[in-house]
Amino acid sequence: MIGRQKEINQLNKYCDENRSNLVAVYGRRRIGKTYFVRYMFEEHRKDCTFFDFTGAYNQNTQSQIDNFVAQVFLWFNEEPTVEIKTWTKAFIFLTKVLLKRIEENPNKKLVLFFDEVPWVDKSTKAGYISALGYFWNNFCERYTNFLVIVCGSNASWIKKKLLNGNEGPFNNRIDNTLPMYPFNLKETKDYLINEKKMDIDNKSILELYMIFGGVAKYLSYIDASKDIDENISNIFFGINGRMFNEYTEVFKSLFTNNAPKYKKIMDFLATKKSGLNTSEIAKHLEMKVGATIKDFLDDLSECGFIKPIASLGSKGEYLFIVSDPYCLFYNDWMKGISKNKAINLPLDYWNQQIDTKKYTSWSGFAFEIASIINIDLYLKARGKAAVLKNVYSWNFTKMYDNDKGAQIDLVIEYDNNSYDLVECKYWKDIYPLSETEKNKILNKKAMFIKHVIGAKVKYKIDLIMLTAFGSVRNKHYNTLNINSDIQLQDLLT
């Protein structure tokens, strides 16, 4: 299980405790939650009795109940003696089955995995959530045998309905949470090399990450026997490609009837790479700034599609950026490609894009986003994780005649008024800093000192280059007094 040791240790701890535990596992679609839990108890902890029920997408209540009863039979070879039409009766049936197992082996741990809970009872009116809550509160919690895991891809739903609800059967009941996130860049390298058995260099790993992100299911589509360009052409741009319709499907499966609104927010954010504030997003949606738009943004953030970045110099304002590499890739490259158009694309379509200006623009920003969402790897390379204070974006618009506008890719603030001003540069080779770029960096630093540092007596500013292969040590580089030139290999070691 690459990249999941922390989660394995946590579930092992719950299994070994002499009490029952209720755990909420959540994370975005395709992240590998179901695979992880099943692996854990079908391969790693075979000493536990395991029961698995997954909600079905877009099915009615009776169909869900029928599936549940079928799962009980599959795992325990038990059938109900009466017809089951409600979730209350379904859980009474499960209770009777489990009591037999407890009588047979009082000390055996029973793991009950209820997957895709939001699909079963999205509005919580079908009775599933209340019946499951009663089952936990009045049966499982009385014993020491149980580990009950509730899981869902709609992370915001899990948090609102189960974790943070002020009422209902799970109010203040779930103390144990296990959020699951995409692989970071280093874990993606481990997966591609050790799981996919790819003979691949760091640059290729980064390029795949900038397209697929660290989503395990997406990465699993890669065919190690084919080169990268061929994989991308087949997976994304072929009409039968595994990712051709994913963008629409991912929003539909998570947000059902509201999917068009969430997708509209994502599409709008993708047009403004530097980010947008809540008011700008609300105006585009023709909505008032209030609880509804905040919920939309919270939902997208919880699912990992967008990220709020503090806007340095503003009072509590955040800019929202698209932080999911695949969603950025889709909006830059796949949006507007119909099946009819895809049929006529050449087999080497992606290879033809690599030397275009569009590719240069996309890859530069995709590298910035990869740097932001892998900030932990950056901090480790800098050796300054312990003193981190905040991560910001900073954009300054000219205010006076002797000023120039400035935009800094990444501002890292540490304790004691210490800052990293990070210049992210994606280049196919060692990056050659030009005189024009040198002057821009000097202006950024000067404007930052003037308009952010201001009257502070004591401060420290480090200029950082963050590149794929380092920077050419030319005269422009040498006059900048760069504190650190962090390369891709520094993030991956």
Secondary structure, 3 states (H helix, E strand, C coil): CCCCHHHHHHHHHHHHCCCCEEEEEECCCCCCHHHHHHHHHHHHCCCCEEEEEECCCCCCHHHHHHHHHHHHHHHHCCCCCCCCCCHHHHHHHHHHHHHHHHHHCCCCCEEEEEECHHHHCCCCCCCHHHHHHHHHHHCHHHCCCEEEEEEECCHHHHHHHHHCCCCCCCCCCCCEEEECCCCCHHHHHHHHHHHCCCCCCHHHHHHHHHHHCCCHHHHHCCCCCCCHHHHHHHHHHCCCCCCCCHHHHHHHHHHHHHHHHHHHHHHHHHCCCCCECHHHHHHHHCCCCCHHHHHHHHHHHHCCCEEEEEECCCCCCEEEEECCHHHHHHHHHHCCCCHHHHHCCCCCHHHHHCCCHHHHHHHHHHHHHHHHHCHHHHHHHHCCHHHEEEEEEEEECCCCCCCCCEEEEEEEEECCCEEEEEEEECCCCCECCCHHHHHHHHHHHHHHHHHHHCCCCCCEEEEEEEECCCECCCHHHHCCCCCEEECHHHHCC
